[in-house]
Amino acid sequence: MLLEHNETFKKEIETFRKKADEIQHQATKDKINDLVSKLIFEVKAVDKHHNDIIRGQGLPDSMSASREKIMELRKQLDRLTRDYNKKTV
């Protein structure tokens, strides 16, 4: 199964998008939506690398950079949504 189609991942993306919709500050909303798009792109890249490895056309090390980017993007999204919610409470 592709990570892109994983239910947990889909719910995570949906949650970030809902949080972005609730934010009034347009620049913050745009930043969250941009990070969500980048996260989806990186997950698709990991899926592609994984398929390449299965077909013998890639190396496992090639996924490390995408995995690190995914972790960083999630941290940024968590920080942005958490920090914005603290300001509005």
Phi, psi and omega in degrees: 000137178287142177301324181303329182260004179294133183300321179297317179295316179301318179294321179299315179296316179299319179297314179298320180293320177296318178297320178297320180297330182281345183276132181276328183289112189297320181296321178292317178300316179296320180296316179298313180298323177295316179295322177298317178298318178294321178298314178299318179300315182292322177296319177297324178295319178297317177302316180295314179301318180298314178297322178296319179296317179300321180278000179078020183252004182216170179248143180303328180298337183291344180272344184302315181297317179294321178297318178296319178297320179298315179298317181293319179297318178297318178299315180297316179296316178299315181297314181298311182290322179293312182296321179293319179296326177295322181291331186266352182278000000 
